[in-house]
Amino acid sequence: MKRSQHILLMFSFISFGFLAQPLQIKKNSGGLISLGARSTMSAFNHGDFANQGFGLGGQFRVQLAKRLNTDWFADYITGNSEDHISRTDGHIGWSVLYYLTKNETATIRPYVLMGHCFDYTRMVDDFDHSNFMERWSSAVQGGAGMHWNLTPRLDLSLVAQYMFHLGNDVHGERHETGVVEFHKEKGGASLEGHLLFHVSINYKIADLWH
Amino acid sequence: MALKKWFIVMVGILSLSTSLAQEEIYARNGLLKATATIAPSTMLNRKLNNVYLSGFAEYFFEDHLSVRGDILWYVDGLDQQPKFYQQNTALYFGLFYHPNRRKNLDPYIGFEPGMMISRLNLKDAQNNALGFQAIPSVSLHSGLTFYVWKYFNFYLDIQYIHGNAINLPIKNGRTDEFIFSAGLGFQLNCKK
């Protein structure tokens, strides 16, 4: 067995052992660090459900106080935009979560969230991949969600949020000739957005302070 | 039809095994499981069946909860008609819930976010073969494990995967399919 395989095997067992250890909470839930993975369903075009996307993402959480958490995330989302136009979105950003209930150990813990995001969008003509348009922009997002605490260390979280992209609006249209023309509407007044639904699993790895 | 027969036979074997087995709780905190098998599938958005090599590793960190990583490697299509994939490999990692720990039988459900790395058997408008693409995907599982001995188990798993390929000259790029797998699994309890 190669050295790299030994290291991988050793790392796997260390990871499993780490996973099974009970977490020592120092005082309260402030200072908790979590790692998670999530699936995302995206409804593009100002909430129009006709053009859905689907994505994979990851996140880590840093809880600042008993009722305040932060969520640092990255998502990769693909889907269809218009007739034979494909769309890829990349998001990286953060959200602040405010818990609506005081009980830190409740099985269900609802919250509201607000945050910022940087994003990359690429739209491609399915029949001519050399015909595409890209955009970098920023966004703000807001929504609500809940943790379902399956164990003291592990939760399943459900979130619905709306993300407003601040910047140029991008869209494409296929003419009767079959040619796709992409448009980037400049001016910064556009609030193109999409509705995002996330299902994530998160595991608390450490309690750093409090 | 062949899929149905295969499924019925596997359910029969598991049912028979249940009646013969001794009673002991194996599905508990500290259990490490792994297996690999051949898994046929049926696609939901096109009349095609595929064959995968599938494998997973799973660890119980609570009596009722486990984490599991799955890999699927596309072998071939079962049908003579044009295949949807040239190549396809999928990786998933997620959480499984095991509600019932009575006897040796361990039913479960699971949720795994993941990614498919696929090369589709299609050509673009310029007649060039399509390249690889990363397809975000999710996998939902339902199944049961029957522990026949300290180190061996029989299992039956039904997996639904959802994904959507893009940049295609066809309208529907959905990669949704049901994957059926069953076979012999191996386990080791890391805690007394």
HADDOCK unambig.tbl for C-alpha pairs under 7 A between the chains (distance, minus, plus):
assign (segid A and resid 19 and name CA) (segid B and resid 61 and name CA) 6.52 0.50 0.50
assign (segid A and resid 20 and name CA) (segid B and resid 61 and name CA) 5.03 0.50 0.50
assign (segid A and resid 37 and name CA) (segid B and resid 113 and name CA) 7.00 0.50 0.50
assign (segid A and resid 38 and name CA) (segid B and resid 113 and name CA) 6.17 0.50 0.50
assign (segid A and resid 39 and name CA) (segid B and resid 113 and name CA) 5.52 0.50 0.50
assign (segid A and resid 39 and name CA) (segid B and resid 138 and name CA) 6.74 0.50 0.50
assign (segid A and resid 54 and name CA) (segid B and resid 136 and name CA) 6.43 0.50 0.50
assign (segid A and resid 55 and name CA) (segid B and resid 136 and name CA) 4.92 0.50 0.50
assign (segid A and resid 55 and name CA) (segid B and resid 137 and name CA) 6.86 0.50 0.50
assign (segid A and resid 56 and name CA) (segid B and resid 113 and name CA) 6.55 0.50 0.50
assign (segid A and resid 56 and name CA) (segid B and resid 114 and name CA) 6.56 0.50 0.50
assign (segid A and resid 56 and name CA) (segid B and resid 136 and name CA) 5.19 0.50 0.50
assign (segid A and resid 56 and name CA) (segid B and resid 137 and name CA) 6.82 0.50 0.50
assign (segid A and resid 77 and name CA) (segid B and resid 136 and name CA) 6.89 0.50 0.50
assign (segid A and resid 79 and name CA) (segid B and resid 164 and name CA) 6.70 0.50 0.50
assign (segid A and resid 79 and name CA) (segid B and resid 166 and name CA) 6.41 0.50 0.50
assign (segid A and resid 80 and name CA) (segid B and resid 166 and name CA) 6.90 0.50 0.50
assign (segid A and resid 84 and name CA) (segid B and resid 171 and name CA) 6.75 0.50 0.50
assign (segid A and resid 86 and name CA) (segid B and resid 166 and name CA) 5.61 0.50 0.50
assign (segid A and resid 86 and name CA) (segid B and resid 167 and name CA) 5.49 0.50 0.50
assign (segid A and resid 124 and name CA) (segid B and resid 167 and name CA) 6.79 0.50 0.50
assign (segid A and resid 126 and name CA) (segid B and resid 167 and name CA) 4.51 0.50 0.50
assign (segid A and resid 126 and name CA) (segid B and resid 168 and name CA) 5.28 0.50 0.50
assign (segid A and resid 126 and name CA) (segid B and resid 169 and name CA) 5.58 0.50 0.50
assign (segid A and resid 127 and name CA) (segid B and resid 124 and name CA) 6.26 0.50 0.50
assign (segid A and resid 127 and name CA) (segid B and resid 125 and name CA) 5.17 0.50 0.50
assign (segid A and resid 127 and name CA) (segid B and resid 169 and name CA) 5.65 0.50 0.50
assign (segid A and resid 128 and name CA) (segid B and resid 125 and name CA) 6.72 0.50 0.50
